Amino acid sequence: MPNALARETSPYLLQHADNPVDWLPWSDAAFEAASRDDKPVLLSIGYSACHWCHVMAHESFENDAIAAVMNDLYVNVKVDREERPDVDKVYQLAHQLLTQRGGGWPLTMFLDPKTRRPFFGGTYFPHEARYGMPAFPDLLRQVANYFHEQRDAVSEQGGRLVDFMASLDPSGTENAGDLDDQPIDGARQTLARTFDREFGGFGGAPKFPHPANLGFLLRRWRATAYDAEPDLDALFMATLSLTRMAESGLFDHLGGGFCRYAVDREWQIPHFEKMLYDNGPLLALYAEAHLATGDTAYADVAHATAGWMLADMQAPDGGFFSTRDADSEGEEGRYYVWSREELADRLAPDEWAVFAERFGLAGTPNFEGHWHLAAKRSVADIAADAGLDEDVVRQRLESARATLFDVRSRRVEPGRDEKKLCAWNALAIRGFAIAARALDRDDYADAAAQGLAFIRRELYRDGRLLAVSTDGQSRFAGYLDDYAFLLDALLEVLQVRWSSDDLAFAIHIADALLAHFADDDAGGFWFTANDAEALVHRPKPFADEALPSGNGVAAFALQRLGFLLGEERYLAAARATLRAAWPAISEYPHGHVTLLGALDEALAPPEIVVLRGEAAEVARWRRSAAALYAPRRLVFAIPADAGDLPGALAARAARPGETLAYRCTGTECGLPVTSWEALAAQISGN
């Protein structure tokens, strides 16, 4: 019989609905039952695309004997970390403090049912003793015995843990002093020290794409481009990483899009799950890299990534699905890998000749006796050796790609998690808006608009955001990331297609962010709203993790909106966030790169260009301005008939028969100009 998870909407929870474990969703009722029965709570947190979550489920949660032990000794609670990132953040931090090592998924925590405080935990536990870990059934018995026999120790440890978690939040007394650029320089130096100058990226295996770090380096290069000594090494680090990632097995050479991370330093073999939250920022980054360098290879990667997102991840209602699993048919990577014979049999001889050279298929298979495609030779070298024109080689490679993509599409696909998360959708919307401008693609602007319409229709109720929509059901109060990422995305969408209604929506989101998440005493933003469920700890995260820091994005976006409207409340909230985070930024700057973007624009405010005039003409000026890589410039093309503009925009008036450009840096504005040539002269060196 299905357990209580059968009534849930999360695809991850539904994967466990037929387990013999008597799973309950996170709820007051679950903890009340545990208190009544005097049982500890076993909390298991994971997500649908998580490989080791699947392994533990197959080994333990589908095992009748192990499930019987779990049901006898515990009340078992299952959480989807993508639906409840608030619960996950709290217990990941608790795990780190209890075990003195990093966490991950599946997260396995044991809680006191009365206080919900953890007293023991880990991540994956095997069903049999191995990897230096005890067998899960033995561990279950030992932990339950400890809970019942050492109640005072459990209570005392839980109290100390919660007190220590609270002490990690910066206090208002640490906020003194002026902001300066030392953390920016510190992050730049640390990234250079950890940079892999052969294969790109930072550190060794496993290797993650870190789009925030690469975007930071592109911005640093652009900020110094007109200096006597421009930071060319920052450009080198960013572009080498982007090139190596695009050539590697991290990138899906047949279907487009990037996997989560590579298990090796050379980026050859990925962890095969594909996440929306990686691909949205990477779409934006590759589009901007093309704009910055003129290299069409980056545009090709951006188009392929956008193509995958549109074909595979955007639902008919405009929203974007969450993930593609790493596994299919019970094996990680099975969907993506090939035998050499299968490849050779499917391709025409002239296609095979260039394809085999491109992907090094004459060598040794790189994944468990099979090939996972990763580029080994350049098109130019293949063409030179074969005496062919480069365009001919590209045509044959594209023909081979189309053939193999068709073959692969008939395989059993990895599972797709079809819940739609507000924050992740916002990252996708932002990616499409930036790509629409950088690559001049109206269809990408359409995708951004459709995604935004989905959020407004399905995830916005009574002035507040909801976090998740699945099968038409929207639930869970929005988190900091939902508000911050959406505000940032709205500012990018407004630069593609002006809408006074979208600006009003952005203002509503900003005001809700300040009303429900701001720490008015110490600065910064809590991860949960002031009326959300109270957990054992209320986090205020400043560091970048798998997602950009919500505090960093909030400060960045509020500051930009504040300069656009001349709204001091938003600017003050951004400054307060930077001051609250200052100790953390100063000590560990390269872990707070998103906040450094806000710091950069606090020290040297962004340039804002407001165009007024007939819609077609201001759109033409906007397209011309968008052809320049200027990450600290915002350009808004506002048609002359847009009235009742708020704040400082009200002074950017249209004049009959003229096209005007108002250019401001921070709060300092010059006189409007009336020709594109005059505006181009002002912005060409910025």
N, C-alpha and C positions, 0 to 999 in steps of 0.2 A: 504494500500500500504506500502511496506517496506520503511524504512527511509534510510538515507545515510550510515548507518552501514552495510547494506546488501552487500556493496562492500569491506568490510574489511575481513581480514583473521583470526583475533582473535576469538576463540570460545566464549569468554565472550562478545565481542561486537556483535557477531552474535546472541547471546541470546536476545539481545535488538533490533534486526533489525525490528521486527514486532510490537514494541511498538507504541502507538499513539503519543508518544513524538517525535518531529522532531530532533532526536539526530544527531550530527555531530561528526566525529572523531577529535582528537586534530590536529589542522592545522592552518596555517596563515589565510586561507580562513574563518575559523569559527570566528576568532577574527575580521577580516575585516568586516564581515557581521554584527557582534554585534556593532562595532563602527559606521557603516553606519546607522544602525537602532536605534542607541542610546539605546541599551539594555545591561544590565549586563550579564555576562556569568555565567551560572550554570555549574560547573565542578563536575562530579560524577565519582569517581574512585573506582574500585572494581576488582574482579577476579572470575573466573567461579566456583570455589569450595566454595565460601564464602556464608555461610548460611544466614546471615543478609542482604547480597546483594540481595539474592533471595527474602527475605521477603519484602524488600523495593520495589523491582521491582513488585511483585504481588500486593502490597497494593497501590502503587502510580503510577509507570511508566506504568502499564497496565490499569490504570483507566482513562477512557476517559475524565472525568471532571477535574481531576488533571492535566492530560497531556495538556488540553486546557489552563489552567492557566500557566503552564510552557512555552508553545509555545507562548502565548500572551506576557508574561513579560520578557522572557529570550531567549538567544541563548544557547542551551543545548549541552554540550560537554561530551562525555563518553570516559573514558580511562581505558584500561586494565593495572593494576599496574605491572603485570608481563612482559608485553611488554615494558612499559615505566616506569621503576623504577626511572629514573631521575625526571620525572614529579611528581611521587608519593612522593619521598623523599623531594622535595621542599615544596609541599603543606601539607605534614604531619607535617613538622617542622613549617610551618606557622600556621597550626591549633593549634599546641601545644602552640605557643606563643600567639595566639589570645584568646584561651579559658583557658589557664593555666591548661590543663589536656591532658592526652595521646590521641592519635588518634586511628585509626583503619579503618576498611572497613565495609560498604561503607563509603568513605570519600566524604562529600558534602561541596563544597567550592563555594563562590560567588566572582567573579573577576570583576575588572574594565577592560573593553574590550580594552582600549587604552594602558594600562600599564601591564596588566595581573597580577596585584597585588591583593591579596585577601583582602576583607574588612569584611567578616563574614564567619563563617563556623561551621561545626559540622560533625557528623558521620551519624548514622541512625536516621531518623525522621519518626515517625508514621503518618499514614494517618489521624488518629483521635487523639485528645489530650489525652495523657496518659504517664505514666512513668515520670511525671513532665515536659513533653515536649509539645510544642504547636503542633497542627495539621499542617501537612506539607503545605496544601494550604494556611492556614493563615500566616504561616511563609513566604511563597513565596511572598505574597502581601506586608507584612511588610518590608521585605528586599528590594524589588523593590522600594517601596516608599522612604525608607531611601537613596537608591542610587540616586534617582532623586532629592530629596529635600536637601541632605547634601553633595553636590559634593566636597566642600572644605574639609570637614571632611574625606571623603573617600580618597581623594588624599593625605592629610596630614598623615593619618594613614598608608596608603600603603607605603609612603616614609619612615616613621619611622620603619615599620616592615622590609623592605628590608635592611635598614641600620643596624638594630639590628641583622638580620640573618648573614650579612657579618661580624659583630663584633665577632660572635661566632667562627669563624675560627681562630685557633692559629696563632700568628704572629711570624716572625723570631726572634724577640727580646726575646722570651721565651725559646730559644733553648740552652741556656748556661748550663754548668755543665756536669759532667761525668755521664754515665749510671751506675746504680747499681741495686741490686736485691731487694730493698725495696718494689717496687710494687708487685713483685712475692710473697713475704712474706705477704703483705697486702691482696692480693687476697685470699691467702690460709686461712688467719684468718677470713676474711669475709665469705667465703664459709662455714667454720666450724660453724660460728655463725648462719647462716641461714639454716643449714642443718637439715632436718627432720630425726631424728635418729630412728624413728619407720617405716616410709614408704619410706624413701629415697627421693631424690630430694631436692629442695631448696624452702623454703617459704611454703605458704599455697595454697589454690585454687585461681585461676586455676593454674595447675602445668604443666610445660613444661619439655621436656626431657633434654635440654641444653647439647648436646653432647660435645660442646667445653669445658664446665666446668668439665665434667667427664673425658674427655681426659687429661685435665690439671692436675687433681688429680692423675690419673694413672702415668703420667710423673713425678710428684713430688715424688710419692712413689718410682718409679724406680730410680730416681736420688739419693735417700738416702738409697737404698737397702743394700749397703755395709758399711754404717755409723754405729757407735756404737749404735745410736738410730734411726733406720729407721722410716720413717713416715708411720707407719701402719694405722694410722687413716685416712690418705688420701686414702689408699687402701680400707679401710672399707667404706668410703663415696662413692667411685666410685662403688664398687662391690655391696653394698646394693642397691644403686639406680638402677643399671643395672638388678639386680635380681627382685626387686619389679616391675620395668617397664615391664620386660618380663613375669611376672606372671599375670599382671594386664589387665584391659580392654583397656589400651592404645595399647596393642599388639593384632593383629588379630590372634587368636589361630587356626583358620581354614585355612586362606589363606596366612598368613605371612605378615610382614610389620607393621609399626607403624602409628597410627593416630597422628594428629597435637599436641594435648594436652589433659589433663584430666581436667574435670570441678570440681573435688573434690580432696581433699588432699590424699586420699587413692588410686588414679589412677584407680578407678573402671569404671567410665563412661567418655568416650572421647568426644571431638568434632570430629565427625567421618570422617572428610576429611583426605585424605592420600596424603602427599606431597613428591615429589621426593627429594626436598632439605633437608627434615628430614631424609629420609631413606638411602640416600647415606652416610652421616656421621655416622649414627647409624650402618650401615653394617660394616664400617671400625672399629668402636669402639668395637662392640661385638667380631669381629674377633681378635682384639688386646687384649681384655680382656681374651679371651680363651688362647691366647699365654702367657699372663702374669701370669695366675693363673692355667692353666691346666684344668679348669672346662669345661667339655664337654657341659654343659647347655648353655654356651655362644656361643659355636660353633653351637649348634642346632638353636639358635635364628638367628645367622648370616646366616646360610643356608636357614632358612625359609624366612628371609627378602630378600636374594638374589633370592630365588625361585620366590617370588612375583614380584620382579622387572623384572626378565627375562620373566615371563609368562604374566604379565599384563601391564608392562610399557615400555618394549623395543619393538620398531617398527621393521618391517622387514628390514628397511634400516640401522639398528644399533643404531639409535638415541633413546633417552628416552623421553616418554611423561611426562607431567608436574604434573597432579593431578587427583585424584578421588574425586568426590563431597562428601559432607556429606549427601546429600539428595537423595532419590529416591522415585518416586511416590508422590512427594510433602511432604515427611516426613523425618526429620533428623533421621538417624540410622536405618531406616526400613529394609534395606538390611541385616543388621548384627544381628538383635535381634530375639529371639525365644520365643515361649510358651513352658512351661514345657511339655505339652501333645505332642506337635510336636516332641520334642526331644525324649521323651520316645517311641513314636510310630515308629520312624525311626531306632532306635538302637536295636540290639539284647539284650536280658536280661543281659548277662555277660558284654557287652559293657556299657549298661546303668548303671549298678551297680558301675563301676569304674568312669565313666564319671560324674555321678551325684555327687559322692564324690569329685572328682577333682574340680568341678566348683560350689559346694555348692548349688545344685539345690533343696535341701530339705527346704531351707529357703524362704525368701520373695523375689519376683522379684525385680530386681535392676534398671529397666528402664521402667517407665510408664506402669507397669503391665506385662512387658516382661523381658526376661533374655538377658543381654549382657554378653558374656562369660568372666569371670575373675577367675583365679585359686585361690582356697581357701585352698586346702590341698596338701601336697607333695606326690609324687609317693611312697616314702619310707613309709610314714604313712599309706597310703591306702593299700599298700602291707602287712604291718605288721598286720593291723586290719583284713584283709581278709584272712590271711594265704597264700598269693600268693607270687611267686617270682616277684621281681621288673620288670624284663624283660617281664613277662606275662602281668603285668599292663600296661606297655608302649605299648605293641603290641595291647592290647584292646583299649587303648586310641587312638592309631594311626588309627586303623580300624574305630573307631567311627568318628574320624576327617575326614577321607577320605569320609565316607558316608555322613556326614553333609555338607562337602564342595561341594559334587556333588549336593545335594539338593539345597543348597544356590545358586549355579551357575545357576540354572534355574529361579531364581527370576529376577525381573527387576533391572539391575545393576545401581549403581550411575553413573552419567555422568562422562566421562573422557575428560579432556582437552588435546587434542592431539597436541598442539603446542609444539615445542622442543626448549628449552631455552639453550643457550650456557653455561651460568654459572652453571645452574642446572645439565646439562649433564656432565660438568666437575666434579661436586661433586659426581655424580654416577660413573664416570670413576675412580676417585680416590678411592672410596669405593671398587669397584671390584678389582682394582689393589692391594690394601692392603689386602683384603680378599684372593686373589689368593696366595699371599706370606704366610700369616699367616696360612691358612687352606690347602695349597698345592693343589689348584684346578686349573687345566689348563682351565676349561670351564669359570671360572671367569676371567682369563687373556684374553680369547677370547672375552668375553663381553666388557671388557675395550678396547681392540683393535678395536672392531667393533664400539663402541661409538666414539673413537678417529677418526676413518676413516670417520664416518659421519660428524663430525665437520670439518675436513679438506676438505671434498667434498662439503658440503652444506653451511658452515658458515665461510669460509675463502676466501676472494676475494682481490686480489692485495695487499697482505701483511697485510690486516686488517681483524678483526673479525666482523661478524654480530651477532646480539643478538638473533634472533628468526627465526625459520623455521616452516612453517605451510603449509601442503599440497603441498610441493615442492617449496613454495615461501619463500625466505629468505630476511629479511629486518631489518632495524634499525641498526645504527652504534653501535658497541660493547661498553659496559661500562667497568669500572674498574674491576668489579667482573668477567666479561667474561675473561679478560686477566689474572688476578691474579689467579683465580681458575683453569684455564686451565694450566698455568705454573706449579702450584703445582701438578696437576694431571699428567702432563707429567713426572715430576721427579719420581713419584710413578710408572708409567708405565715402565719407563726405568729400574727400579730395578726388574721388572718381566721378561721382554724380551728386551734385548738391541736392539736398532735400531739407527744407526748413523743419519738416516733421521729424526727420532723423536727428537734427540738431536738438530739437525739443526733447526727444527721447534720450539723447546723450546727457542733457542737463538733468533729467529725471534720474537717470542711473547714477550720475555723480552725486546728486543730492541724497539719494538713498544710501550710497556708500558712506557719506559723511554722517548721516543720521544713525545708521545701524551698525557700523563697523569701526568707526574711528575711536581711538583711545584719546580722549580729550585731555587727559592728565599727562601722559607720558609720550604721546605722539605715536604715529603708526596706526595700523589697522589689525584688528583681530581677525582670525580666519572665519569665525562664526559670528552671526548677527547677535545683537543684544537681547533678542527674544528667542534665540534658538535653544535647543535642548542643552542643558548643562551637563557637560562631561566632567571627568575627574581633573581635567586641565583644559584651559582655553588658550590655544596656541596663538602666537603672533609671529608667523614665520617671515624672516627676512632673506634667508639664503635661497639661491636657485637650487632646485632639485631636478627631477625629471621634467617638471614644468617650470617656467619662469616664476620668479618670486611674485606672489600677488601684491605684496607691499611695493615691490619695485615697479611693477606695471601700473599700480594705482598712482604712485607718486609721479611717474612719467606722464601718464595720460591726464591726470588732474592738472599738472603744471601746463601742459599744452592747451588744454581747454581754458585754463585760467588766463593765459596770455591771449588767446583768441578773443575771449569775451571781456577781458579786463576785470575778471572776478577774483578779488583778493582772497575770498574764502578757500578757493581751490588751491591757489598758490601757497597760502599759509599751511594748508593740510599737507601739501607736498614737502614743504620745508620741515615741518614737524616730523614727518616720516623719516627724512634723511637724518635729522638730529637724533631721533630715537634709535636709528640703526647705526649711528656713527661708530660706536665701539666695535660692533661686529664688522662693519665695512673696513675700518682701519686695521683690525687684526687679521682679517682673512679676505682681502679685497677681491681676489679672483673667484671666491665663492659667492659673490654678490654682484655679478656683472650687470644684472638687470637694474639694480639700484644705482649702479655707476652711470647708466644711461640717463637716469633722472638727475644725478649729481652733475653730470656734464652740462645738461641744459639749465640747471640752476645757476651754475657758474658763468655760463655763456649762453644766454637765452636764445631759443630758436628763432629763425627767420620765418615770418608769416606773411604770405602774399595773398591778398584778397582781390579777386578780379570781379568787376561789375560791368555789365553790358548785355547785349543781346546774347541769347543762349548759345547760338552756334559760334559766335565770335569768341566768347570767353572760353568755350570748350576748346577752340583752336589754340588759344594762348596757353591754356592749361596743358594740352598735349605737348606743346613746344617746351614748356618749362619742365615737364615730366621726363624729357629726353636727357636731362642732366642728372647725374648721381649726386644728390645733395641730401643726405640723411637728416640734416638738421633744418631742412626747409619744408614748410607746409604750404600748399597752394590750394585755395578754395575758389572755384569758379561759380559765382553766385549770379544767376540771371537777374536782369534789371527788374523783372516783375515780382521778385521775392521781397515781400514787405514785412514789416513788424519784426525786424531782426533784433535779437536781444543784446544787451550789454554794449561793448565797444563796437560791435558790428553795425549798430544803428548809425554810427558816424561814417561808415564806409558806403556812402550813398551813391546810387547810380545817377547819371546825367543823360538826358534825352539825346540820342544820336551818337553817344560816345562810348568807347570802351576804356575803362579806367583800371589801373593797377595801384592798389594801396600796399605799400611794403613797410613792415614793422619788424624790428628786432627787439623781442621782449616787449617792453612798454614804450619804446622809442619809435616813432613813426615819421616817415618823410612825407613830402607832398606827393599826391598821386601823379602818375605819368599816363600819357594818353596814346602811346605807341608801343608796339611790341619791341621795336629796336631799343627804345629808351629803357624798357624793363630788362631786356636781355643784357644791356650794358651794366645794369645794377647787380644782376644775379650771377653773371657768368663766372665771377671769381670767388663765389661763396659756396 
